[in-house]
Amino acid sequence: MEGKKVTSKTWRDRLREMLKRHEGLELKPYQCTANRWTVGYGHNLEAHGKERMESITLEEAERFLDEDIAAAESMCRTRMPYYDDLDDVRKAVLVDMCFNLGIGGLMGFKKTLGAVAEKQYGRAAVEMLNSKWATQVGRRAKRLSEMMAFGKWPEE
């Protein structure tokens, strides 16, 4: 009897799904809360030197998402010497925040990042919630702070 092949999701698959849930999908450009032209899964057109376009395809949105994830992860790895020592869940939290805030915005979370560097994840989670960002993104901040505190993916 042949059973179904079970494939487990990689952390990048989980990160990708989480970002899709957090960002939502818009195939037509819109101005985000920071007043920037955005399309797809939170792809900032202006930051990528792209002019405003009429719309994109789902395939383009998926490609932009993959490129943006790679860029956010690269920035985290470059700016945070402890990044590669983190477990996959906490890496995903930082990449998600970088995706949302940009590396400059994320680096402004000095107390959070200091706590992460010291492996004080509960304190890092509290500092994440003690921010203007947390009030702006609501559930996203709560979900990410719980992931940071406990090192576990949220229940689907």
Summary of the structure (lengths in Angstrom):
residues: 156
radius of gyration: 16.3
end to end distance: 30.3
largest distance: 57.2
contacts: 427
relative contact order: 0.11
helix: 62%
strand: 8%
